[in-house]
Amino acid sequence: MNINRNLLVVLGTACAYGLLFELNRVLFSSFAFSSSVDWIFLPSGLRLAFILVFVQWGAVGVAIASALLTYFFQTDESIVNALLTGAISGLGPLLARQVCIDLLKLDAHLRDLNTATLIKTAAVFALFSSLLHQVWYTWIGQTSRFIDATIAMATGDFLGTVIVLYAAKFVLTNILPSVAIDAEEADLN
C-alpha cells in the first residue's frame, strides 16, 4: 500500500511539475535571463511545496521531471546533464528544507506555518537551488556569468515560489471554502 502511495506521489509531482514548467515557458519565456534561468519561475513554488509536504518522494518526482525536461528541451541532449540537473532540482530543495528545519526551526510536520516562515524558507530554497544549478552550469560551460546567473535564478525561484504560494493561499481561502459550503448545502437538501 505504501509503495502505491509513494509511486502516486512521484508520478503526480513529476506530472504537475512538468505541466507548470510548460505553462511557465509559455507565459514567461520573454523574461528569461538565459537558457535555464528565468526571472520568474513558477515551478519553483511546486518544488518547494512538494518537498515540504512529500519530502524525499516529492524530490524524486521533481528530479525525474526535471531530468526529462532537460533531456528533451535543452540543446545538447546529454543524458549526464539531464540526470545531474534533475538531481540538483530534487536535491537542492531537500537540502534547503533540512537547513530550514535546523537553522530556522521550521517544523518538519509543517505545523505553525506563517507568512514570515514561508518567506524565509522560500529565500533559503531559492539560494540553494540557484547556487547548485549555477555551479553545475558553470562547470559544464553552459554559463560564464556565474554571479549574474545565480542572482537571476535566485530571483526567479523566489518570485515563482511566492506567486505559487499566494495563489494556493487564495484558492484555499477564497475558492475551496465556497465549494465545501456548496457541497454541504447539497447534502442537506
C-alpha positions as CSV (number, residue, x, y, z in Angstrom):
1,M,0.0,0.0,0.0
2,N,2.8,2.4,0.9
3,I,4.6,1.6,-2.4
4,N,1.4,2.6,-4.3
5,R,1.2,5.9,-2.4
6,N,4.8,6.7,-3.0
7,L,4.6,5.9,-6.7
8,L,1.5,8.1,-6.9
9,V,3.3,10.9,-5.2
10,V,6.3,10.6,-7.5
11,L,4.2,10.4,-10.7
12,G,1.9,13.2,-9.5
13,T,4.7,15.6,-8.6
14,A,6.5,14.8,-11.8
15,C,3.4,15.5,-14.0
16,A,2.4,18.6,-12.1
17,Y,5.9,20.0,-12.2
18,G,6.2,19.3,-15.9
19,L,2.9,20.9,-16.7
20,L,3.7,24.1,-14.7
21,F,7.1,24.1,-16.4
22,E,5.4,24.3,-19.8
23,L,3.0,26.9,-18.6
24,N,5.9,29.0,-17.2
25,R,7.7,28.6,-20.6
26,V,4.6,29.9,-22.4
27,L,3.9,32.8,-20.0
28,F,7.4,34.0,-19.2
29,S,9.8,32.9,-21.9
30,S,10.3,36.5,-22.9
31,F,11.5,37.3,-19.4
32,A,14.3,34.7,-19.5
33,F,17.7,35.8,-18.4
34,S,19.3,33.0,-20.3
35,S,18.8,29.3,-21.1
36,S,17.6,27.6,-18.0
37,V,17.4,30.8,-16.0
38,D,14.1,32.7,-15.7
39,W,13.3,35.9,-13.9
40,I,10.0,34.3,-12.9
41,F,10.0,30.5,-12.4
42,L,6.6,29.2,-11.2
43,P,7.7,25.5,-10.9
44,S,10.0,26.5,-8.1
45,G,6.9,27.0,-5.9
46,L,5.8,23.5,-6.7
47,R,9.3,22.2,-6.0
48,L,9.3,23.8,-2.6
49,A,5.7,22.7,-1.7
50,F,6.2,19.1,-3.0
51,I,9.4,18.7,-0.9
52,L,8.0,20.3,2.2
53,V,5.0,18.0,2.0
54,F,6.2,14.8,0.4
55,V,9.9,15.1,1.4
56,Q,12.1,12.6,-0.5
57,W,9.3,11.3,-2.7
58,G,8.5,14.8,-3.8
59,A,12.2,15.3,-4.5
60,V,12.2,12.1,-6.6
61,G,9.2,13.3,-8.7
62,V,10.8,16.7,-9.2
63,A,14.2,15.2,-10.2
64,I,12.5,12.8,-12.7
65,A,10.5,15.7,-14.3
66,S,13.5,18.0,-14.4
67,A,15.7,15.3,-15.9
68,L,13.2,14.6,-18.6
69,L,12.6,18.3,-19.3
70,T,16.3,18.9,-19.5
71,Y,16.9,16.0,-21.8
72,F,14.1,16.8,-24.2
73,F,14.2,20.6,-24.2
74,Q,17.9,21.5,-23.8
75,T,20.0,21.8,-26.9
76,D,22.8,19.4,-26.0
77,E,20.5,16.4,-25.1
78,S,23.2,15.0,-22.9
79,I,22.0,12.3,-20.6
80,V,24.6,13.2,-17.9
81,N,23.5,16.9,-18.0
82,A,19.8,15.8,-17.7
83,L,20.4,13.4,-14.8
84,L,22.6,15.8,-12.9
85,T,20.3,18.8,-13.5
86,G,17.4,16.6,-12.4
87,A,19.3,15.5,-9.3
88,I,20.1,19.1,-8.4
89,S,16.4,20.1,-8.9
90,G,15.3,17.5,-6.4
91,L,18.3,17.6,-4.0
92,G,18.6,21.4,-3.7
93,P,15.1,21.9,-2.1
94,L,15.6,18.8,0.1
95,L,18.9,20.3,1.5
96,A,17.2,23.7,1.9
97,R,14.3,22.0,3.8
98,Q,16.8,20.5,6.2
99,V,18.6,23.8,6.6
100,C,15.3,25.5,7.4
101,I,14.4,22.8,9.9
102,D,17.9,23.1,11.6
103,L,18.5,26.8,11.4
104,L,15.1,28.5,11.1
105,K,13.4,26.0,13.3
106,L,10.8,25.1,10.6
107,D,8.6,22.3,12.0
108,A,9.2,19.1,9.9
109,H,5.5,18.4,10.0
110,L,4.7,22.0,8.8
111,R,2.7,22.9,12.0
112,D,2.6,26.6,12.9
113,L,3.5,27.8,9.4
114,N,3.2,31.6,9.0
115,T,4.0,34.1,6.3
116,A,7.4,35.0,7.7
117,T,8.5,31.4,7.9
118,L,7.3,30.6,4.4
119,I,9.1,33.7,3.0
120,K,12.4,32.8,4.8
121,T,12.0,29.2,3.6
122,A,11.4,30.4,0.0
123,A,14.5,32.6,0.2
124,V,16.7,29.7,1.5
125,F,15.3,27.4,-1.1
126,A,15.9,30.0,-3.9
127,L,19.5,30.5,-2.8
128,F,20.3,26.7,-2.5
129,S,18.6,25.9,-5.9
130,S,20.3,28.7,-7.8
131,L,23.8,28.1,-6.3
132,L,23.7,24.4,-7.0
133,H,22.4,24.8,-10.5
134,Q,24.8,27.6,-11.4
135,V,27.8,25.7,-10.1
136,W,26.8,22.8,-12.4
137,Y,26.0,25.1,-15.4
138,T,29.4,26.9,-14.9
139,W,31.2,23.5,-14.7
140,I,29.7,22.3,-18.0
141,G,30.2,25.6,-19.7
142,Q,26.5,26.5,-20.1
143,T,27.1,29.8,-18.4
144,S,30.2,32.0,-17.9
145,R,28.4,34.6,-15.8
146,F,28.1,32.8,-12.5
147,I,27.2,35.7,-10.2
148,D,24.7,37.3,-12.6
149,A,23.0,34.0,-13.4
150,T,22.8,33.0,-9.8
151,I,21.2,36.3,-8.8
152,A,18.7,36.0,-11.7
153,M,17.9,32.4,-10.9
154,A,17.5,33.0,-7.2
155,T,15.2,36.0,-8.0
156,G,13.1,33.9,-10.4
157,D,12.9,30.9,-8.0
158,F,11.9,33.3,-5.1
159,L,9.3,35.2,-7.2
160,G,7.9,32.0,-8.6
161,T,7.6,30.4,-5.2
162,V,5.9,33.4,-3.7
163,I,3.5,33.7,-6.6
164,V,2.6,29.9,-6.3
165,L,2.3,30.1,-2.5
166,Y,0.0,33.1,-2.6
167,A,-2.1,31.7,-5.4
168,A,-2.5,28.5,-3.4
169,K,-3.5,30.5,-0.4
170,F,-6.0,32.5,-2.4
171,V,-7.6,29.3,-3.8
172,L,-7.7,27.6,-0.4
173,T,-9.2,30.6,1.4
174,N,-11.5,32.0,-1.3
175,I,-12.5,29.3,-3.7
176,L,-12.4,25.9,-1.9
177,P,-14.4,27.1,1.2
178,S,-17.3,28.1,-1.1
179,V,-17.1,24.7,-2.8
180,A,-17.2,23.0,0.5
181,I,-20.2,25.1,1.6
182,D,-22.0,24.3,-1.6
183,A,-21.3,20.5,-1.1
184,E,-22.6,20.7,2.5
185,E,-25.8,22.5,1.3
186,A,-26.3,19.8,-1.4
187,D,-26.1,17.1,1.3
188,L,-28.6,19.0,3.5
189,N,-31.2,19.1,0.7
